[in-house]
Amino acid sequence: MKDNNDHSSLGNPFDHRQSLIHGRQCDCHQCHSSQPSIITSSTQPTAKTAASTPSSADDVMDRMVESALVRGMFGHSDMHRRQFMKLVGGGTAAAALASLFPLDSIKAAVKESLGPLEKTQLNVGFVPITCATPIIMAHPMGFYERYGLDVSVIKTAGWAVARDKSLNREYDAAHMLTPMPLAMTLGAGSTPEPFIMPAVENINGQAIVLHNDHLDKRDPQQWKGFTFGVPFEYSMHNFLLRYYVAEHGLDPDQDIQIRVIPPPEMVANLRAGNIDGFLSPDPFNQRAVFERIGFIHLLTKEIWDGHPCCAFATSARFARENPNTYGALLRAIIDATQYSSDPANRSEIAEAIAPTNYLNQPVTVIEQVLTGRFADGLGGVQNVPDRIDFDPFPWHSMAVWILTQMKRWGYIEGDVDYQQIARDVYLATDAQTVMRELGYDAPEETARNYQIMGKTFDYTQPEAYVDSFAIRRG
């Protein structure tokens, strides 16, 4: 069996021999007959499959409609689809579908609504963490192809690299931490350039992990002198760690040290004793437990339940110059994010994103994160279904909270137009439009208040919120 997830997933939905997912255990004739490939874009069709592979943009769009309808009929269960097609025959199923739906009219309407794509081959960067699940799984599971896109998902070493490649236009879009588009737009830590964030990838999905040497130090007031890792300065990880220790009376700039460490290097640094703990994205929290190096002190949902973590972002210039491509890409991302939000799909997704070219982690580790049933390193097994969840809506109030913390800790200075920046960067209206177009529920409002460690955040009073903290810069 080939350990390969790089085939085009826009196969013939009426052919029982073709998987539309191509996960690591895929048994379709494409995966059996092809050679292993590396991370980039979909492989070129072989002679064996070329006849059934769309060869033009119009053919791709036609196949996209057929695939979407067939997938929907079977609840996106590829196993049930293939069993049914084998039982009744693909031709019979196709004829039955055509008798039920005006396929030609649907295809024409879809093409008209999307418009011609200015660009179909795209580079999308991702950092290999479970927060990137929708961006990653959209590749092997066919969500990009569904919208006529040939996307190369490119594994990226860390957030500074993702930022720089995005600014240099090596990436058309990227998996980013939710504070990054705000920082890049404001020029905090980089050259200023307007970036937009039309979709959140995940909510929750982080944890504070401590080395096993600190099993007796569960009170944060005992952490004075500790060194912690976070994946990037402009990250929810950094801001949540700062918030948490400050609420326990520690100054994060004086009482502890915070180091930026790329996520894949977190566990190695913990093992070597270079850090006492980290606030990191998964699967590295769970990997520390898996390797019996650390334990989960708490999940970040215990700090702020429903907090944003990672997101899908691109430059305002890309969206302006390629509006139809941008729209198709956003549809693919929101569709994949909504699919990821269903707990029933999590085990299947874990299998699809585990291979080397994606997360390069044991399926068991990823499943523990995505399903929320996990060993905590303290001798217990917890069941927290929303340990990580997926919700694409980019609330303006999330952006306002992040900006307050950037102001609180000195990452930005002077007057800040919180509401305008939030509206310019977090494109809630675009998300609303696409979510409703795809048949998903979307909030009517774009901002709301939050409870964070028992304290109310009123998004309409950001400066008063900053001034309310005893521990802050300035």
VODREN-531103 format. One line per 10 residues: number of its first residue (from 1); for each residue x, y, z of N, C-alpha, C. Coordinates in pm, whole numbers. Each point is the difference from the previous one (the first is absolute). Example, Ala and Ser with C-alpha at 12.3 -4.5 7.8 and 13.67 -1.06 7.14 Angstrom:
BEGIN
1) 1319/-569/780/-89/119/0/90/120/0 | -35/105/-72/82/119/6/-77/109/73
END
This chain:
BEGIN
1) 85/-120/0/-85/120/0/87/124/0 | -27/94/-87/79/122/-9/-45/99/106 | 100/61/68/-31/103/101/-8/133/-71 | -115/29/-58/-8/105/-100/-135/67/7 | -2/130/7/-126/73/6/-7/110/-106 | 66/-17/-112/12/112/-92/-75/-16/-130 | -90/-94/-9/-78/-16/-122/-110/104/-7 | -40/30/-121/-117/86/-16/-120/-72/56 | -79/70/79/-118/-61/61/-126/26/-81 | 12/66/-114/-118/29/-79/-18/-111/-104
11) -2/-124/50/-21/-114/-88/-146/-13/-38 | -27/-102/-80/-136/-25/-45/-83/-50/118 | -98/75/45/-76/-41/120/-88/-122/-23 | -19/-38/-128/-83/-117/-31/83/-128/-16 | 131/11/13/90/-114/-16/35/-55/138 | -45/-122/31/24/-55/133/148/-30/25 | 78/-10/-108/143/-28/16/78/122/45 | -57/118/-17/72/124/30/-41/54/137 | 100/22/83/-24/70/126/-2/149/-28 | -85/72/70/-1/146/-10/79/63/114
21) 63/-86/81/73/51/116/149/-27/-11 | 39/-119/-37/142/-37/-11/75/20/131 | -53/-59/104/71/0/127/114/-99/0 | 67/-12/113/120/-82/5/-32/-147/-25 | -119/-45/36/-37/-139/-20/-87/-17/-125 | 5/96/-91/-84/-6/-119/29/-127/-81 | -107/-68/-48/19/-123/-76/-45/14/-145 | -21/124/-48/-48/16/-137/110/-31/-101 | -40/-18/-125/97/-42/-101/103/110/-30 | -36/127/25/99/106/-20/117/-17/97
31) -33/-20/129/105/-9/101/81/-127/-15 | -63/-108/-51/73/-124/-18/94/7/-119 | -33/85/-97/77/-1/-124/99/113/-11 | 5/91/98/87/117/-13/118/-9/92 | 97/89/-20/119/5/81/-15/100/113 | 72/-17/110/-6/99/108/41/136/-49 | -59/103/59/35/135/-38/25/84/122 | 45/125/-19/30/86/112/-102/109/10 | 19/92/86/-106/96/34/-35/93/-111 | -10/53/-68/-37/95/-102/-143/-24/-43
41) -23/11/-130/-139/-5/-44/-38/-140/-43 | -121/-14/-52/-51/-130/-41/86/-58/-110 | 16/-133/0/80/-63/-102/-73/8/-133 | 77/-13/-108/-60/0/-132/-72/-132/-21 | -111/0/-74/-73/-124/-22/82/-99/-81 | -7/-127/37/66/-104/-77/-87/-37/-119 | 56/-80/-91/-76/-42/-117/-124/-77/41 | 12/-71/111/-111/-82/47/-118/83/44 | 28/122/52/-109/81/55/-32/122/-83 | 81/28/-102/-17/125/-74/-138/12/-62
51) -55/-114/-44/-128/7/-69/-110/50/90 | 14/-24/132/-107/42/90/37/126/76 | 113/62/-33/44/120/71/-38/124/-79 | -62/100/61/-36/123/-72/122/62/-66 | -14/43/-123/115/52/-74/-8/148/-29 | -112/65/28/-14/143/-23/-68/63/120 | 3/135/3/-63/70/112/-149/-30/8 | -66/-5/-119/-143/-31/0/-26/-141/49 | 88/-95/-42/-17/-138/46/19/-10/151 | 97/75/52/23/0/144/-123/48/75
61) -61/108/-50/-118/54/66/-117/-99/-8 | -15/-67/-115/-105/-100/-13/20/-114/100 | 125/-48/8/30/-108/93/-19/46/144 | 33/125/27/-18/56/134/-145/-10/44 | -92/36/-91/-143/-5/33/-44/-143/23 | 39/-90/-90/-38/-141/15/54/-57/132 | 126/32/28/63/-52/121/-69/54/125 | -32/129/-1/-65/61/117/-136/-64/26 | -78/-22/-107/-132/-60/16/9/-143/51 | 92/-77/-59/13/-139/40/52/-11/144
71) 102/81/32/51/0/138/-112/33/99 | -78/102/-34/-107/41/90/-104/-108/20 | -32/-76/-106/-99/-107/10/43/-108/98 | 131/-20/12/51/-106/87/62/56/128 | -36/123/35/48/59/124/150/11/4 | 62/16/-117/146/10/-12/71/-128/45 | -73/-111/7/62/-128/31/43/-66/-130 | 130/-3/-27/48/-55/-126/-17/-152/-3 | 8/-62/114/-19/-146/5/-141/-37/-46 | -101/71/51/-138/-30/-39/-25/32/-147
81) 62/110/-48/-15/33/-142/55/-112/-87 | 119/-49/32/63/-102/-83/-76/-132/7 | -51/-35/117/-79/-121/13/-125/7/-86 | -66/117/2/-123/16/-77/28/-6/-150 | 106/69/-44/32/1/-143/36/-139/-50 | 68/-77/83/34/-137/-39/-125/-87/-10 | -94/26/90/-122/-81/4/-92/28/-118 | -25/127/-31/-100/33/-103/64/35/-134 | 130/32/1/65/41/-124/1/151/-14 | 116/53/-41/15/145/-10/-91/62/-103
91) -21/-70/-113/-86/56/-104/-143/13/46 | -48/-102/72/-137/5/52/-16/114/100 | 102/16/87/-6/106/100/2/137/-64 | 84/16/-104/9/128/-69/-133/35/-67 | -61/-99/-62/-129/24/-66/-107/36/102 | 3/-68/116/-98/31/104/17/141/52 | 127/41/20/26/135/50/-48/103/-101 | 26/-26/-129/-40/95/-104/-152/13/-8 | -72/-109/36/-146/8/-5/-57/78/118 | 80/10/108/-47/70/119/39/147/1
101) 115/32/-61/51/137/6/25/52/-142 | -29/128/-24/33/60/-131/150/31/-6 | 81/-105/-21/145/14/12/56/110/-90 | -46/5/-125/55/100/-92/-27/142/49 | -118/22/55/-34/133/51/83/33/124 | 18/-101/87/80/23/120/144/33/-37 | 56/-74/-94/138/24/-42/14/140/-59 | -95/39/-83/6/133/-61/-10/110/106 | -88/-21/99/-16/101/106/126/12/84 | 63/-113/29/124/4/79/108/76/-75
111) 17/-30/-128/103/68/-79/-26/150/-7 | -127/36/-13/-33/143/-8/25/70/133 | -30/-68/111/15/63/131/147/15/39 | 82/-97/-38/141/7/36/79/90/-93 | -38/3/-126/76/78/-97/129/-72/-35 | 67/41/-109/126/-65/-39/108/25/103 | 72/-105/37/107/14/98/121/65/-65 | 49/107/61/117/70/-54/126/-84/11 | 1/-89/99/117/-81/28/-49/-129/63 | 45/-115/-51/-46/-127/55/108/-72/78
121) 126/23/-32/110/-66/72/50/94/109 | -14/-45/124/30/85/115/96/-68/95 | 81/81/69/85/-47/109/-59/49/131 | -30/-93/87/-55/32/132/91/-61/106 | 57/83/85/91/-49/103/-74/-43/125 | 58/-98/70/-55/-40/129/113/-43/92 | -18/25/128/89/-51/103/-62/-129/51 | 77/-107/15/-58/-133/29/-52/-14/142 | -120/52/23/-68/-13/129/-147/-31/-28 | -69/-52/101/-140/-39/-22/-91/119/-23
131) 42/119/42/-79/120/-26/-18/24/-150 | 93/-52/-80/-6/17/-146/-86/-107/-67 | -72/-77/78/-75/-114/-54/-81/32/-125 | -84/104/-2/-79/24/-121/86/30/-122 | 105/79/17/87/34/-113/71/-124/-52 | 42/-89/92/70/-121/-42/-96/-100/-61 | -106/-36/72/-88/-108/-47/-75/36/-127 | -11/130/-29/-64/41/-125/77/-49/-122 | 128/-34/20/81/-51/-110/-30/-147/-29 | 27/-94/94/-29/-141/-32/-147/-33/-12
141) -86/80/61/-143/-33/1/-80/76/-105 | 69/73/-88/-64/50/-120/-76/130/8 | 16/76/108/-77/123/12/51/109/-94 | 129/6/-24/52/101/-94/-47/-33/-142 | 14/-127/-39/-41/-39/-135/-148/23/-22 | -77/-12/108/-144/20/-10/-32/138/-54 | 88/95/25/-23/138/-45/93/39/-114 | 51/-100/-72/77/26/-121/144/42/23 | 55/-26/119/134/48/34/99/-116/7 | 121/26/-46/112/-94/12/96/60/101
151) -9/-42/124/73/63/109/118/-86/44 | 117/62/11/114/-62/63/2/45/146 | -19/-93/93/9/34/142/144/-25/43 | 64/104/49/145/-4/20/33/8/149 | 64/-105/49/37/-5/141/105/107/28 | -20/74/106/82/117/32/56/-15/141 | 127/36/17/70/-29/126/-55/77/119 | -46/122/-20/-48/80/111/-69/125/-48 | -44/82/97/-85/114/-36/77/114/-62 | 125/20/37/77/107/-64/18/-32/-148
161) 24/-127/-31/14/-42/-139/-132/19/-75 | -111/-40/64/-131/16/-63/-30/147/-28 | 34/86/96/-22/144/-19/83/53/-116 | 129/-34/0/89/55/-102/-35/-51/-139 | -34/-127/-11/-37/-53/-131/-131/60/-49 | -88/33/93/-125/67/-38/27/142/-47 | 85/72/73/35/137/-39/75/3/-133 | 81/-104/-26/77/-6/-125/-80/-59/-116 | -128/-33/27/-92/-55/-100/43/-137/-52 | 79/-72/78/27/-139/-33/-122/-86/32
171) -78/43/97/-126/-66/33/-115/90/-45 | -98/-61/-63/-121/76/-36/-87/22/123 | 1/-96/90/-75/10/125/71/-91/99 | -37/9/126/71/-79/99/-84/-22/125 | 36/-106/68/-46/-27/136/79/92/93 | -70/86/71/65/96/89/-62/-6/139 | 74/49/96/-54/23/133/-91/122/-7 | -110/-1/74/-99/108/-14/55/140/26 | 102/20/85/54/136/13/87/45/-118 | 47/-94/-82/99/36/-102/-52/98/-106
181) -120/-20/-58/-47/97/-100/-15/140/59 | -36/9/128/-9/130/66/139/64/11 | 97/-80/47/136/51/16/61/39/-134 | -21/-82/-103/57/29/-132/-62/125/-60 | -130/18/19/-67/120/-51/53/125/69 | 27/-11/131/47/114/77/152/20/-9 | 70/-99/-57/145/10/-7/68/-32/132 | -66/-77/85/60/-42/127/84/-124/-25 | 132/16/8/91/-112/-22/37/-24/-144 | -56/78/-92/31/-19/-143/-36/126/-76
191) 31/-1/-128/-42/109/-88/-153/2/-7 | -62/116/15/-147/1/-4/-55/-30/-139 | -97/-87/-5/-75/-27/-123/-138/-49/39 | -105/52/-64/-135/-43/37/-23/-149/-27 | -34/-72/105/-37/-141/-12/-142/-15/52 | -68/-100/-53/-138/-24/39/-15/-142/52 | -95/-18/90/-26/-130/61/-150/-27/-10 | -44/-65/-108/-144/-23/-17/-51/-125/69 | 90/-79/61/-46/-121/66/94/-40/113 | -59/-34/113/73/-65/109/8/-148/-33
201) 109/-64/37/10/-145/-20/-55/-74/120 | 60/26/117/-43/-76/117/-20/90/121 | -79/-49/92/-13/63/131/47/-101/105 | 45/50/114/64/-83/102/123/-66/-64 | 34/-121/44/106/-74/-69/142/24/49 | 16/61/118/133/22/56/2/-51/143 | 120/-7/58/11/-43/139/130/53/59 | 4/8/131/125/26/72/53/-135/46 | 121/-31/-42/67/-125/36/120/33/88 | 18/-77/105/117/13/87/81/-128/-5
211) 131/14/21/88/-117/9/-40/-84/120 | 20/-130/-11/-36/-91/110/73/33/131 | 113/71/-10/71/41/122/-82/96/85 | -106/59/-61/-77/103/71/-139/-48/39 | -13/-129/22/-130/-54/41/-49/59/131 | 93/49/82/-37/57/129/-20/151/-6 | 0/57/-122/-12/145/-15/-121/33/-87 | -117/-32/50/-122/26/-76/-53/141/22 | 52/71/100/-40/138/26/92/93/-79 | -56/79/-93/86/90/-79/87/94/82
221) -38/29/123/85/85/83/133/-67/33 | 10/-130/-25/125/-73/19/88/2/-124 | -44/70/-104/73/-4/-128/103/111/-14 | 21/79/101/97/109/-9/136/-59/-39 | 61/57/-106/128/-49/-49/-12/-107/-108 | -123/-45/-30/-20/-100/-104/22/61/-139 | 33/-86/-95/12/39/-141/-105/-77/-79 | -79/74/-77/-107/-60/-79/24/24/-149 | -45/-94/-80/2/14/-144/-136/39/-53 | 0/90/-98/-120/31/-79/42/-3/-146
231) -92/-22/-93/41/-16/-140/32/130/-74 | -47/115/50/23/126/-71/-42/112/93 | 63/117/-17/-39/113/84/-144/41/-25 | -38/8/-128/-134/44/-36/-90/-124/-11 | -28/-59/116/-78/-123/5/-94/5/119 | -111/-74/-11/-88/-15/114/72/-72/113 | 95/-86/-35/76/-74/101/74/97/92 | 68/96/-59/73/100/77/-95/84/84 | -109/47/-62/-91/89/71/-79/-73/109 | -36/-126/-23/-71/-76/103/92/-38/115
241) 125/-34/-30/95/-30/107/23/123/86 | 20/115/-65/20/125/73/-123/32/87 | -117/-16/-58/-123/29/74/-11/-92/122 | 27/-128/-20/-17/-100/106/95/26/117 | 129/19/-30/95/19/111/-24/134/69 | -39/103/-77/-26/131/61/-120/-6/93 | -101/-79/-35/-115/-16/88/39/-72/130 | 113/-68/-2/50/-66/121/113/81/66 | 13/127/-42/91/90/69/142/3/-51 | 30/-68/-111/135/1/-57/7/95/-118
251) 110/75/-7/25/85/-116/70/-85/-106 | -61/-19/-116/59/-90/-99/133/48/-58 | 32/128/19/127/52/-51/108/5/108 | -38/-21/124/97/9/109/10/-128/83 | -109/-70/20/-1/-116/89/23/-132/-71 | -25/-4/-130/28/-120/-80/69/44/-128 | 55/-94/-73/54/27/-133/-90/-68/-103 | -24/69/-110/-80/-56/-109/88/-2/-124 | 19/-119/-57/82/-17/-119/-87/-44/-118 | 34/51/-117/-68/-44/-122/69/-126/-51
261) -77/-107/-13/52/-129/-46/-98/-55/-103 | 45/-38/-119/-92/-59/-98/-70/-122/60 | -128/-18/-28/-75/-110/62/66/-138/-11 | 55/-38/-117/60/-134/-7/122/-19/91 | 55/110/53/117/-11/87/-35/9/149 | -128/15/31/-41/18/140/37/-121/86 | -37/-119/-45/20/-119/82/149/-27/22 | 81/19/-104/144/-22/14/61/95/101 | -46/126/0/51/97/96/-45/-32/142 | -121/-52/13/-48/-41/132/82/-119/50
271) 26/-96/-87/78/-118/38/141/40/42 | 60/95/-70/137/41/29/10/89/122 | -113/44/54/3/87/117/27/145/-32 | -11/36/-129/21/140/-39/-117/89/42 | -116/-62/19/-118/73/46/-68/-85/108 | -74/68/86/-74/-68/106/-140/-41/-46 | -48/67/-103/-132/-30/-51/-25/79/-127 | -117/-18/-57/-35/79/-118/-150/14/-9 | -41/107/-68/-139/14/-41/4/-12/-151 | -46/-112/-48/27/-38/-139/-128/-48/-66
281) 0/2/-133/-108/-68/-71/21/-151/5 | -107/-73/-21/12/-144/-14/41/-34/-143 | 58/-118/-23/-1/-116/88/116/-8/99 | 75/109/17/123/-10/79/-26/-6/150 | -113/55/45/-38/-21/140/-20/-148/27 | -77/-63/-88/-27/-142/17/124/-85/-27 | 86/48/-89/122/-75/-29/92/-4/123 | 3/109/78/81/2/123/-51/-105/99 | -132/-16/7/-58/-104/85/31/-138/-56 | -15/-14/-131/24/-127/-70/142/-49/25
291) 95/92/4/140/-36/22/39/2/147 | -97/23/89/20/-4/144/105/101/48 | -5/118/-62/92/107/36/-72/106/83 | -126/25/-33/-74/107/66/-143/-39/28 | -72/91/66/-141/-22/31/-78/127/-35 | -129/-17/-21/-86/112/-36/-47/68/128 | 48/122/22/-40/79/117/-144/45/-15 | -32/58/-116/-138/33/-31/-16/23/-148 | -121/-17/-48/-35/36/-137/-34/149/-3 | 35/68/-108/-24/143/-5/-148/34/-4
301) -86/-96/-31/-144/26/7/-42/30/143 | 84/-40/98/-29/32/139/33/146/32 | 80/64/-84/28/143/13/-110/80/-69 | -26/-36/-125/-104/67/-80/-62/-106/-89 | -118/-44/35/-66/-104/-78/-50/58/-132 | 49/-56/-110/-38/49/-132/96/103/-57 | 117/13/61/97/99/-51/48/-39/-140 | 32/99/-82/54/-32/-133/145/-45/13 | 45/-73/-99/140/-43/0/62/31/-136 | -29/-83/-99/61/19/-132/-106/40/-103
311) 50/41/-117/-90/57/-99/53/-18/-141 | -87/27/-93/34/7/-142/14/147/-37 | 113/38/-60/23/141/-30/70/15/-135 | -17/117/-57/68/34/-125/16/151/-5 | 75/46/-97/19/145/-11/-124/63/-63 | -27/123/37/-112/72/-61/23/13/-150 | 126/9/-38/33/12/-142/-41/-124/-77 | 28/-119/55/-38/-124/-69/-151/-6/-20 | -76/33/103/-146/-5/-11/-51/102/-101 | 63/117/-3/-43/105/-93/32/-37/-145
321) 116/-61/-23/42/-31/-137/-60/-131/-51 | -44/-86/91/-54/-132/-40/-132/-27/74 | -99/82/-22/-122/-11/82/-71/-135/-13 | -6/-58/-120/-68/-128/-17/80/-114/62 | 131/5/-18/86/-102/62/-8/10/152 | 4/123/50/-12/22/144/-133/-57/51 | -107/24/-73/-131/-51/40/-4/-152/1 | 59/-63/-103/2/-146/-7/83/-59/114 | 114/64/31/86/-48/107/-69/14/135 | -69/111/21/-72/20/126/-112/-103/14
331) -70/-30/-109/-104/-102/5/59/-136/41 | 113/-35/-59/64/-127/32/38/-6/148 | 56/110/51/46/3/140/-119/-7/96 | -103/77/-26/-117/-2/89/-69/-135/-6 | -10/-58/-119/-60/-132/-14/79/-104/80 | 132/5/-12/85/-96/72/-6/24/150 | -8/125/42/-7/31/142/-132/-52/60 | -108/18/-72/-128/-52/48/1/-152/5 | 62/-64/-97/11/-147/2/81/-45/122 | 107/75/30/84/-33/116/-75/20/131
341) -101/86/0/-72/30/124/-87/-115/46 | -28/-96/-87/-85/-114/36/86/-107/66 | -23/-29/129/82/-100/69/0/-136/-69 | -107/-31/-73/-8/-130/-68/106/-15/-108 | 55/113/-46/100/-5/-108/144/2/51 | 19/12/130/134/28/52/98/-117/-18 | -45/-123/19/91/-114/-16/46/-13/-145 | -93/20/-93/34/-4/-142/100/109/-33 | -20/118/54/89/113/-26/139/-28/58 | 3/-56/121/129/-32/63/82/-90/-90
351) -64/-98/-61/69/-92/-91/52/75/-123 | -78/95/-48/38/71/-123/117/96/21 | 12/59/119/102/104/21/123/-52/74 | 4/-128/35/111/-56/76/130/-17/-79 | -4/-28/-131/123/-38/-70/111/104/6 | 118/-44/-44/121/80/9/-13/136/-67 | -68/4/-114/-9/127/-73/-96/99/62 | -73/-44/104/-90/90/72/50/17/143 | -58/-68/98/40/21/139/117/-88/43 | 17/-116/-67/110/-92/35/-9/-39/148
361) -119/-44/41/-24/-39/138/-77/-133/3 | 14/-76/109/-81/-122/12/-149/34/-2 | -77/-82/-70/-145/23/-7/-60/3/140 | 51/-83/90/-52/-5/137/9/136/69 | 112/68/-19/19/131/62/-100/100/-57 | -16/1/-130/-91/95/-64/-145/-29/40 | -36/-128/5/-136/-36/39/-31/47/142 | 96/-12/91/-23/44/137/-30/149/5 | 66/76/-86/-23/145/-6/-137/29/-62 | -26/-59/-117/-120/35/-75/-128/-55/64
371) 9/-116/64/-120/-57/61/-20/48/143 | 108/50/63/-11/51/136/3/-106/108 | 31/-123/-36/20/-105/101/149/-27/7 | 62/39/112/147/2/1/56/-28/138 | 121/-54/0/77/-15/124/59/135/35 | -7/37/130/46/133/39/140/3/59 | 65/-116/10/133/-5/57/2/1/150 | -118/6/61/-13/0/145/-63/-130/50 | -7/-97/-89/-59/-128/35/-146/-13/-35 | -58/105/-59/-142/-4/-33/-25/3/-149
381) -121/-36/-38/-46/12/-137/-119/94/2 | 11/110/-75/-106/100/-1/-84/-12/-126 | -122/43/10/-91/2/-114/-53/142/-16 | 62/76/-89/-36/140/-24/-23/17/-150 | -124/-25/-48/-26/0/-144/39/130/-70 | -6/113/72/36/127/-63/140/46/41 | 86/-96/31/140/36/24/51/85/-116 | -34/-42/-121/18/85/-118/-130/-4/-77 | -37/114/-56/-120/4/-83/30/89/-120 | -92/0/-94/23/71/-126/-122/86/-32
391) 22/129/-7/-107/96/-27/61/113/-84 | -44/17/-124/68/94/-89/-31/147/23 | -96/33/87/-45/139/4/102/91/70 | 49/103/-69/101/91/57/-65/119/72 | -37/-20/124/-67/105/77/89/123/11 | -58/116/-26/75/125/17/47/16/144 | -81/-46/94/36/14/141/123/-83/36 | 25/-110/-70/123/-75/20/121/87/-35 | -10/70/-113/108/88/-42/22/111/101 | -109/55/53/12/109/97/72/-50/125
401) -35/-120/48/68/-54/118/150/-17/-25 | 35/-55/-115/142/-19/-34/72/134/-2 | -63/101/-58/62/133/-5/19/57/140 | -94/-28/91/18/50/138/122/-63/66 | 26/-126/-30/115/-66/60/131/45/-66 | -5/30/-128/117/57/-66/33/137/60 | -104/76/30/20/131/63/47/-19/146 | -59/-92/70/32/-24/141/149/-33/19 | 56/-80/-90/137/-48/17/101/76/-85 | -41/110/-61/95/87/-68/35/-40/-142
411) -78/-88/-62/28/-38/-139/-48/108/-97 | -98/77/41/-43/118/-77/-15/114/99 | 20/121/-47/-5/117/88/-88/108/-61 | -32/100/82/-78/113/-48/-148/-34/-13 | -71/89/-70/-143/-18/-19/-27/-117/-95 | -97/-81/34/-37/-116/-82/-148/8/-33 | -32/-3/-128/-141/-2/-42/-45/-145/-4 | -32/-53/117/-27/-142/14/-107/-52/-94 | -112/70/-4/-115/-50/-76/29/3/-151 | 64/108/-47/26/11/-144/101/-104/-45
421) 105/-19/79/100/-101/-36/-64/-138/-3 | -84/-28/98/-70/-129/4/-83/-21/-126 | -72/104/-42/-84/-13/-120/84/-16/-126 | 114/68/-6/84/-4/-120/70/-134/-16 | 34/-67/110/82/-121/-6/-84/-127/13 | -91/-3/96/-85/-117/22/-127/17/-82 | -6/-67/-115/-108/25/-95/-123/-86/32 | -69/38/104/-117/-76/45/-111/-1/-106 | -13/108/-75/-105/5/-101/25/-101/-111 | 126/-15/-43/32/-101/-101/-33/-139/52
431) 35/-25/127/-30/-132/58/-150/-24/7 | -76/102/43/-146/-14/6/-56/-39/-136 | 43/72/-103/-52/-22/-135/27/-143/-46 | 123/-46/15/37/-133/-48/-66/-108/85 | -4/17/130/-64/-101/86/-146/-19/-39 | -71/109/-21/-141/-11/-36/-17/-58/-141 | 89/38/-89/-4/-52/-137/16/-152/-1 | 86/-51/91/26/-144/6/-101/-74/88 | -96/74/55/-104/-65/78/31/-15/147 | 100/74/50/35/-7/141/-58/120/75
441) -24/-18/128/-47/110/83/113/99/22 | -32/128/-6/97/106/26/-59/99/99 | 79/51/93/-53/97/96/-51/126/-70 | -101/61/59/-51/126/-53/91/116/39 | 51/-3/124/88/105/47/144/-37/-28 | 92/95/16/141/-27/-27/88/22/123 | -60/32/114/78/23/122/-82/-39/121 | 69/-40/105/-67/-38/125/101/8/113 | -51/4/122/87/3/117/42/-141/41 | 110/-8/76/52/-130/42/28/1/150
451) 0/-122/57/44/-21/137/136/-70/-6 | 103/64/53/134/-55/-5/54/-6/142 | 15/-120/53/41/-23/139/-88/81/96 | -129/-2/-26/-95/64/90/-13/150/-18 | 73/58/-94/-6/145/-22/-67/29/-133 | -93/95/0/-73/33/-122/83/90/-91 | 8/-39/-126/60/86/-101/-112/65/-80 | -9/132/11/-99/79/-74/71/58/-121 | -33/-54/-119/71/41/-122/-24/147/-35 | -101/63/59/-27/141/-30/85/94/85
461) 71/-55/101/81/83/90/144/-55/8 | 71/-7/-112/131/-64/1/105/73/84 | 2/133/-3/101/73/76/-23/-17/150 | -125/4/42/-30/-22/142/41/-139/43 | -14/-96/-91/41/-137/29/151/-8/21 | 77/63/-89/145/2/15/40/64/132 | -63/112/32/34/73/123/-41/-75/127 | -86/-101/-13/-49/-70/118/100/-99/57 | 107/-28/-74/97/-100/46/110/65/82 | 26/-58/116/108/54/86/136/-31/-59
471) 14/-115/-66/128/-38/-61/-9/25/-150 | 77/96/-45/4/36/-143/120/86/-23 | 32/27/-126/109/91/-32/-55/142/-14 | 75/96/37/-39/138/-20/-91/54/108
END
